[in-house]
Amino acid sequence: MQKLIPAFLISLLVLTSCKTGTERQIEQWKTEIRQTEQAFAEMAQKEGIPKAFLTYAAEDAVLLRNNQLIKGKQALRAFYSQQTTPSEKVSLTWKPDFVDVSKSGDLGYTYGTYQYTVTDSLGGTKTSEGIFHTVWKRQADGSWRFVWD
């Protein structure tokens, strides 16, 4: 019995330290996803919504817009080419309120609030607000790209 207690304690210590390492890795992945989401939102503000969505979309990304699924980067390009007229100014802002990631580190998701504003040529604005949900997938190069928005 005396020999079992030290062996048990050593085993417990090893398992606990492994879990701590895993938890640290998960927190690192969450930080990466949050930073990617923030960079995505900043690009949308500075360089436009189409460029941001096309930059951060995975090749197999799917968007749900107006109760329609837009599948793949080519379809996203076509969708965004038809979205605004030159006389309209659009603004999209969002911030993740929650980030989580799988234990394997290959998929993560975020959700939070967004605000979308359209300003017409006469200065009239229409604003919509809501909740967003984005699914992120780790790419072969280690970067994160969204696969669902």
C-alpha positions in Angstrom: 0.0 0.0 0.0 2.8 2.4 0.9 4.3 1.9 -2.6 1.0 2.5 -4.3 0.5 6.0 -2.9 3.7 7.6 -4.4 2.9 5.9 -7.7 -0.6 7.2 -7.6 0.6 10.7 -6.8 3.1 10.7 -9.6 0.4 9.5 -12.1 -1.9 12.2 -10.9 0.8 14.8 -11.3 1.6 13.7 -14.8 -2.1 13.7 -15.8 -2.7 17.1 -14.3 0.3 18.6 -16.0 -0.8 17.2 -19.4 -4.3 18.7 -18.9 -2.8 22.1 -18.0 -0.7 22.0 -21.2 -3.9 21.1 -23.2 -5.8 23.9 -21.5 -2.9 26.4 -22.4 -3.0 25.3 -26.0 -6.8 25.7 -26.1 -6.5 29.2 -24.7 -3.8 30.0 -27.3 -6.1 28.8 -30.1 -9.0 30.9 -28.7 -6.7 33.9 -28.7 -5.7 33.3 -32.3 -9.3 33.0 -33.3 -10.3 36.2 -31.4 -7.4 38.1 -33.0 -8.3 36.8 -36.5 -12.0 37.8 -35.9 -10.8 41.3 -34.8 -8.5 41.7 -37.8 -11.4 40.5 -40.1 -13.7 43.2 -38.6 -11.0 45.9 -38.9 -10.4 45.0 -42.6 -14.1 45.3 -43.3 -14.1 48.8 -41.9 -10.9 50.0 -43.6 -10.8 48.1 -46.9 -14.5 47.2 -47.4 -16.7 44.3 -46.7 -16.1 42.3 -49.9 -12.3 42.3 -49.5 -12.5 41.3 -45.9 -14.9 38.4 -46.5 -12.9 37.1 -49.4 -9.7 37.4 -47.5 -10.9 35.5 -44.4 -13.1 32.9 -46.2 -11.9 29.4 -46.6 -12.2 28.0 -50.1 -15.2 26.0 -49.0 -16.8 28.8 -47.0 -20.6 29.0 -46.7 -22.5 32.2 -46.0 -26.2 32.4 -45.1 -27.6 35.6 -46.5 -31.3 36.5 -47.2 -32.3 32.9 -46.4 -29.9 31.6 -49.1 -26.7 29.6 -48.9 -23.7 31.0 -50.8 -21.2 28.2 -51.2 -17.6 28.6 -52.0 -15.3 31.5 -52.6 -16.3 31.9 -56.3 -19.9 32.3 -55.2 -18.9 34.8 -52.5 -17.1 36.9 -55.2 -20.3 36.9 -57.3 -22.5 37.7 -54.3 -20.3 40.7 -53.2 -20.0 42.0 -56.8 -23.8 42.6 -56.7 -24.2 44.0 -53.2 -23.7 47.8 -53.3 -24.3 50.6 -55.8 -21.6 53.3 -56.1 -23.9 55.9 -54.5 -24.3 53.8 -51.3 -21.8 53.7 -48.4 -22.0 50.6 -46.2 -20.5 50.0 -42.8 -20.3 46.7 -40.9 -19.0 46.4 -37.4 -18.9 43.5 -35.1 -17.2 42.1 -32.0 -17.0 38.6 -30.7 -18.5 38.2 -27.3 -17.6 34.5 -27.1 -14.9 32.3 -28.6 -14.4 28.5 -28.2 -12.3 25.9 -30.0 -12.3 22.1 -30.3 -9.9 20.2 -28.1 -8.1 19.1 -31.3 -7.7 22.7 -32.4 -9.0 22.3 -35.9 -12.4 24.1 -35.5 -13.6 27.0 -33.5 -16.5 29.4 -33.3 -17.4 32.9 -32.3 -20.6 34.8 -31.7 -21.4 38.3 -30.8 -23.3 41.4 -32.0 -23.0 43.2 -35.3 -24.3 46.5 -36.8 -24.8 47.0 -40.5 -25.4 50.6 -41.8 -26.2 51.7 -45.3 -26.0 55.4 -46.1 -27.6 56.5 -49.4 -26.5 59.4 -51.7 -28.9 61.8 -49.9 -27.4 60.9 -46.5 -30.3 58.8 -45.3 -29.2 55.8 -43.2 -30.7 52.4 -42.5 -29.2 50.4 -39.7 -29.7 46.8 -38.8 -28.3 45.0 -35.7 -28.2 41.4 -34.8 -26.2 38.4 -33.6 -23.5 36.8 -35.7 -22.1 33.3 -35.5 -18.9 32.3 -37.3 -17.3 28.9 -37.6 -13.5 28.9 -38.0 -11.3 26.2 -39.4 -7.5 25.9 -39.0 -5.8 25.8 -42.4 -2.8 23.7 -43.3 -0.5 26.8 -42.8 -1.9 27.3 -39.3 -4.0 30.3 -40.1 -7.8 30.5 -39.3 -10.4 31.0 -42.1 -14.1 31.0 -41.7 -16.2 28.1 -43.1 -19.6 29.4 -42.0 -20.9 32.9 -41.4 
